[in-house]
Amino acid sequence: MTKFIRVTKTLLLTYYAYMLEYRAELFLWALSGTLPFILMGIWMQAAETGQFGLKPVDFARYFLAAFIVRQTNVVWVIWEFEKDVVQGRLSPKLLQPIDPVWHHFAAHVAERFARFPFIVGLVLFFFALYPQSFWLPSLGSFLLFLLVIAIAFCLRFLIQYTFALFAFWLERASAIEQFWFLIYLFLSGIIAPLEVFPESVRNVVLWTPFPYLVHFPASILMGLPVDVGRGILVMLGWGLLFFVCNRWLWRQGLKQYSGMGA
């Protein structure tokens, strides 16, 4: 246990220091996730004339919550792993006593801490522009939100890392992520909250992993009614499915990788 804590601490501190070297780039990455703010204006205007079950201020709060969630579950492991395999950088990592995935996971977690000040600054700027949308979640909702976004991040990372393992057979495994992202964009709640979807569509979408990556944690943060138990169970179910696929692809991929003589 002591060794595990020491290795974890070393990885996090190392990658945190590495991320701090790219503070300006981190700020640009944070700004690149402001799509919800652009869509917010459209839906606020539509809510003034249409019947969507949400008021304009609710749309403002939702898209702010969606922005915060997106900042916590940004994942890029597929591009890094693809380079590792194609350029042969995976070979020295396989000689280390830990699974190479923990390097990527630690880098992602450390990047969250380095990004945090920029997120706080953008949220404060948002409230300065839209003071009527200011709200404070209850302590229970906030603690539940922290738990759910942690699970959502792990699920998002696991899904993309599973796709990344196809790099053992494909030179551009990132193309799988690009196709997946199109579906994710529309069904996760980034473009619109699920409350505006037809009920029949919403009932089907709720069995997929997409809404639990953005809409579910965002709804918890702003206090919308959600089935917390079902949501967490669906997330864990999809996580288990992708974990099994991930471990199988990893074992098969290593055989392919060594067979290529890399």
Secondary structure as the mmCIF struct_conf table of DSSP 4:
data_model
#
loop_
_struct_conf.conf_type_id
_struct_conf.id
_struct_conf.beg_label_comp_id
_struct_conf.beg_label_asym_id
_struct_conf.beg_label_seq_id
_struct_conf.end_label_comp_id
_struct_conf.end_label_asym_id
_struct_conf.end_label_seq_id
HELX_RH_AL_P HELX_RH_AL_P1 THR A 2 LEU A 20
TURN_TY1_P TURN_TY1_P1 GLU A 21 TYR A 22
HELX_RH_AL_P HELX_RH_AL_P2 ARG A 23 SER A 32
TURN_TY1_P TURN_TY1_P2 GLY A 33 GLY A 33
HELX_RH_AL_P HELX_RH_AL_P3 LEU A 35 THR A 49
BEND BEND1 GLY A 50 GLY A 50
BEND BEND2 GLY A 53 LEU A 54
HELX_RH_AL_P HELX_RH_AL_P4 PRO A 56 THR A 72
BEND BEND3 ASN A 73 ASN A 73
HELX_RH_AL_P HELX_RH_AL_P5 VAL A 77 VAL A 86
TURN_TY1_P TURN_TY1_P3 GLN A 87 ARG A 89
HELX_RH_AL_P HELX_RH_AL_P6 LEU A 90 LEU A 94
TURN_TY1_P TURN_TY1_P4 LEU A 95 LEU A 95
BEND BEND4 GLN A 96 ILE A 98
TURN_TY1_P TURN_TY1_P5 PRO A 100 PRO A 100
HELX_RH_AL_P HELX_RH_AL_P7 VAL A 101 LEU A 129
HELX_RH_3T_P HELX_RH_3T_P1 PRO A 131 SER A 133
HELX_RH_AL_P HELX_RH_AL_P8 LEU A 139 ALA A 164
HELX_RH_3T_P HELX_RH_3T_P2 LEU A 165 PHE A 168
TURN_TY1_P TURN_TY1_P6 TRP A 169 TRP A 169
BEND BEND5 GLU A 171 GLU A 171
TURN_TY1_P TURN_TY1_P7 ALA A 173 ALA A 173
HELX_RH_AL_P HELX_RH_AL_P9 SER A 174 LEU A 187
BEND BEND6 SER A 188 ALA A 192
HELX_RH_3T_P HELX_RH_3T_P3 LEU A 194 VAL A 196
BEND BEND7 PHE A 197 PHE A 197
HELX_RH_AL_P HELX_RH_AL_P10 GLU A 199 VAL A 205
TURN_TY1_P TURN_TY1_P8 LEU A 206 TRP A 207
BEND BEND8 THR A 208 PRO A 209
HELX_RH_3T_P HELX_RH_3T_P4 PHE A 210 TYR A 212
TURN_TY1_P TURN_TY1_P9 LEU A 213 VAL A 214
HELX_RH_AL_P HELX_RH_AL_P11 HIS A 215 MET A 222
TURN_TY1_P TURN_TY1_P10 GLY A 223 GLY A 223
HELX_RH_AL_P HELX_RH_AL_P12 VAL A 228 GLY A 259
TURN_TY1_P TURN_TY1_P11 MET A 260 GLY A 261
#
